[in-house]
Amino acid sequence: MLLAACGGGLIEPDPTPRSLPATADACPGALLEGELLRDDGSGFIVRHAEGFITPVTWPVGYSVRDGERRELLDPGGSVAASEGDLVALGGGDDGAGAFVVCGPFAVTPQD
């Protein structure tokens, strides 16, 4: 889960351990595809083409920066995705309704 930081533009990852493994070798094989949308509770949700939405938990080191469009930053601080982009995320359900990204993911930027 991503949580809002008071007074700043960055949202830092929740340090709470997750039920999914951190290594790609043990990552579940589920795929979540859809549009990346802003969510004040989890940072981002993904809206699937069929209409359902899913909160997303990113790997350790990822953060979210608010601006004209909310951006997902990788551990090095580079923009990995932006609000409105189409994503295909590898990972699995955490058992509490969120999708934990632990595998590769692809981003199709939307302007």
C-alpha positions in Angstrom: 0.0 0.0 0.0 1.2 3.5 -0.7 0.4 6.2 1.9 0.2 10.0 1.5 3.0 12.0 3.2 1.8 15.1 4.9 2.8 18.4 3.3 4.9 16.8 0.6 4.4 15.7 -3.0 5.8 12.1 -2.4 3.9 9.1 -1.2 6.2 6.5 0.4 5.6 2.8 0.4 4.1 1.2 3.5 6.9 -0.8 5.2 4.5 -3.5 6.3 5.6 -6.9 5.1 3.4 -8.4 2.4 2.2 -12.0 1.9 3.8 -12.2 -1.6 7.5 -12.9 -2.0 9.8 -10.1 -3.1 11.8 -12.2 -5.6 10.6 -12.7 -9.2 11.4 -16.4 -9.0 8.6 -17.0 -6.4 6.2 -14.3 -7.8 2.7 -15.5 -8.6 1.9 -15.6 -12.3 -1.2 -13.4 -12.2 -1.5 -10.4 -14.6 -3.4 -7.2 -14.0 -4.1 -5.0 -17.0 -5.8 -1.7 -17.2 -5.6 2.1 -16.8 -3.6 3.5 -13.9 -5.7 5.9 -11.9 -5.0 8.2 -8.9 -6.2 6.8 -5.5 -5.7 8.7 -2.3 -5.7 5.5 -0.2 -3.3 3.3 -2.1 -1.6 5.8 -4.5 -2.9 4.1 -7.6 -5.7 1.8 -8.6 -6.0 0.0 -11.9 -9.3 0.1 -13.8 -9.7 -3.0 -15.9 -11.4 -2.7 -19.3 -14.4 -4.7 -17.8 -14.8 -1.9 -15.2 -13.5 -3.4 -11.9 -10.9 -1.6 -10.0 -8.0 -2.9 -8.0 -5.6 -1.1 -5.5 -2.0 -1.7 -6.3 1.0 -2.3 -4.0 4.4 -1.6 -5.6 7.7 -3.2 -4.8 9.9 -1.7 -2.1 11.6 1.4 -3.3 8.8 2.7 -5.5 7.0 5.9 -4.6 4.4 8.2 -6.0 4.8 11.9 -6.8 1.8 14.3 -7.2 1.8 16.9 -9.9 -0.4 17.7 -12.9 -0.5 13.9 -13.3 0.4 11.5 -10.5 3.6 9.7 -11.3 5.1 6.3 -10.2 8.8 6.7 -9.5 11.2 3.7 -9.6 13.8 3.2 -6.8 16.2 5.4 -8.8 13.7 8.3 -8.9 12.9 7.9 -12.6 9.2 8.0 -13.8 8.1 4.5 -14.4 4.4 5.3 -15.2 1.9 8.1 -14.9 -1.7 8.5 -14.2 -3.8 7.5 -17.2 -1.1 5.1 -18.6 -2.1 1.6 -19.6 -0.3 -1.0 -17.6 0.2 -4.8 -17.5 1.4 -5.8 -14.1 2.8 -9.2 -13.0 2.2 -10.3 -9.4 -0.8 -11.5 -7.4 -3.5 -10.8 -4.9 -2.4 -10.1 -1.3 -5.6 -11.7 0.1 -6.9 -8.3 1.3 -8.0 -7.0 -2.1 -4.8 -5.4 -3.3 -2.7 -6.5 -6.2 1.0 -6.8 -5.2 3.4 -6.2 -8.1 6.4 -8.5 -7.8 7.0 -9.5 -11.4 7.7 -7.5 -14.6 5.4 -4.8 -15.7 4.8 -3.0 -19.0 3.6 0.6 -19.4 1.9 2.1 -22.5 2.1 5.9 -22.0 -1.1 7.8 -22.7 -0.9 11.5 -23.6 
